[in-house]
Amino acid sequence: MEQQDPKITDLGFARVDVDRAARTGDPEVVYGAGKTPDQVVAILRALHEKHPERAVLATRLSTESLDVVSRALPDAAIDLVARAATLGPLPTPHGTVAVVAAGTSDAPVAAEAALTIAVHGAGVDRVDDVGVAGLHRLLGVRDRLAAADCLVVVAGMEGALPSVVGGLVGVPIVAVPTSVGYGASLGGVAALLAMLNSCAPGVTVVNIDNGYGAGVHAARVARQSVPR
């Protein structure tokens, strides 16, 4: 008889890594795209049973999955903008990440980043709609950006915002290109290449629309930061 690995919860369709929190400080997250609603519910439930003391996160949920999760797990919190759900209490925040969005069209990715940051144990300061087409909006929040331990800067179109922010403050920046914009933006590729070629130091870049990846990295930076 095969011995069950206590670090894995085998659901048949998924081998859920319930040891990740012990290894990395952060539990496994459910990537909802491509999963059925029932699969999302089962994985969330399995993770919550192993980590009832802190929230677990499911991202990229379809409308159907969000509906099924809300009915099957009434204690779950649903974020319609982020297309995500959490189950369990958020951890006490340590450090602060400012999530900076260029425009309203970038809101779903910014919301995913913000929720991820909260689930992964850092405080969140949302700074929305401060794109470079109205630079005075960004200059008006410069002090808030400088006070953060890390910045997640979300932008589509030409992806210029991270470079501008990087020239204004000396805070670590995680840039997130989004897939908004007209045809020549190539679904976010133009913004991605602009961010990769940023002339401002201290800017790192994640993949297109990857608010989750940016949020995890930024939360880890914030948690490790020395209070200022």
QUIVENLIN-V932838 format. One record per backbone hydrogen bond with DSSP energy under -1.0 kcal/mol. CO is the residue of the C=O (numbers start at 1). NH is the residue of the N-H. E is the energy in kcal/mol with one decimal. If there is no record, write none. Layout:
BEGIN
co=CO nh=NH e=E
co=CO nh=NH e=E
END
This chain:
BEGIN
co=5 nh=8 e=-2.0
co=7 nh=18 e=-1.4
co=9 nh=16 e=-2.5
co=11 nh=13 e=-1.1
co=14 nh=11 e=-3.2
co=16 nh=9 e=-2.2
co=16 nh=18 e=-1.2
co=19 nh=23 e=-1.7
co=20 nh=24 e=-3.1
co=21 nh=25 e=-1.9
co=30 nh=59 e=-3.0
co=32 nh=35 e=-2.2
co=36 nh=40 e=-2.2
co=37 nh=41 e=-2.3
co=38 nh=42 e=-2.3
co=39 nh=43 e=-2.3
co=40 nh=44 e=-2.5
co=41 nh=45 e=-2.5
co=42 nh=46 e=-2.2
co=43 nh=47 e=-2.5
co=44 nh=48 e=-2.5
co=45 nh=49 e=-2.1
co=46 nh=50 e=-1.2
co=47 nh=51 e=-2.1
co=51 nh=54 e=-1.5
co=56 nh=87 e=-2.0
co=57 nh=30 e=-2.9
co=58 nh=85 e=-2.2
co=59 nh=32 e=-2.8
co=62 nh=66 e=-2.7
co=63 nh=67 e=-2.0
co=64 nh=68 e=-2.6
co=65 nh=69 e=-2.9
co=66 nh=70 e=-2.0
co=67 nh=71 e=-1.5
co=68 nh=72 e=-3.1
co=69 nh=73 e=-2.7
co=73 nh=76 e=-2.4
co=77 nh=86 e=-2.3
co=79 nh=83 e=-1.1
co=79 nh=84 e=-2.0
co=83 nh=61 e=-2.9
co=84 nh=79 e=-2.9
co=85 nh=58 e=-2.6
co=86 nh=77 e=-2.8
co=87 nh=56 e=-1.9
co=89 nh=55 e=-1.9
co=95 nh=123 e=-2.9
co=96 nh=149 e=-2.6
co=96 nh=150 e=-1.0
co=97 nh=125 e=-2.4
co=98 nh=152 e=-2.6
co=99 nh=127 e=-3.0
co=100 nh=154 e=-3.5
co=101 nh=130 e=-2.1
co=102 nh=131 e=-1.8
co=103 nh=106 e=-1.4
co=104 nh=107 e=-1.8
co=106 nh=110 e=-2.2
co=107 nh=111 e=-3.0
co=108 nh=112 e=-1.9
co=109 nh=113 e=-2.2
co=110 nh=114 e=-2.6
co=111 nh=115 e=-2.6
co=112 nh=116 e=-2.2
co=113 nh=117 e=-2.4
co=114 nh=118 e=-2.1
co=115 nh=119 e=-2.5
co=116 nh=120 e=-1.9
co=117 nh=122 e=-2.0
co=118 nh=121 e=-1.4
co=121 nh=94 e=-2.1
co=123 nh=97 e=-2.8
co=125 nh=99 e=-2.2
co=127 nh=101 e=-2.6
co=131 nh=134 e=-1.6
co=134 nh=137 e=-2.1
co=135 nh=139 e=-2.2
co=136 nh=140 e=-1.5
co=138 nh=141 e=-1.6
co=139 nh=142 e=-1.1
co=141 nh=145 e=-1.9
co=142 nh=146 e=-2.4
co=143 nh=147 e=-1.3
co=145 nh=148 e=-1.0
co=150 nh=98 e=-2.0
co=151 nh=174 e=-3.0
co=152 nh=100 e=-3.4
co=153 nh=176 e=-3.0
co=154 nh=102 e=-2.5
co=155 nh=178 e=-1.6
co=156 nh=159 e=-2.6
co=160 nh=164 e=-1.7
co=161 nh=165 e=-2.8
co=162 nh=166 e=-2.7
co=163 nh=167 e=-1.1
co=165 nh=168 e=-1.4
co=165 nh=169 e=-2.0
co=172 nh=151 e=-2.6
co=173 nh=204 e=-2.5
co=174 nh=153 e=-2.5
co=175 nh=206 e=-2.2
co=176 nh=155 e=-2.3
co=177 nh=209 e=-3.5
co=182 nh=185 e=-2.5
co=183 nh=186 e=-2.0
co=185 nh=190 e=-2.1
co=186 nh=189 e=-1.1
co=188 nh=192 e=-2.4
co=189 nh=193 e=-2.7
co=190 nh=194 e=-2.1
co=191 nh=195 e=-2.4
co=192 nh=196 e=-2.4
co=193 nh=197 e=-1.5
co=195 nh=198 e=-1.6
co=202 nh=173 e=-2.1
co=204 nh=175 e=-3.6
co=207 nh=210 e=-2.0
co=209 nh=211 e=-1.8
co=210 nh=214 e=-1.8
co=211 nh=215 e=-2.3
co=212 nh=216 e=-2.3
co=213 nh=217 e=-1.9
co=214 nh=218 e=-2.6
co=215 nh=219 e=-2.4
co=216 nh=220 e=-2.1
co=217 nh=221 e=-2.1
co=218 nh=222 e=-2.6
co=219 nh=223 e=-2.6
co=220 nh=224 e=-1.4
END
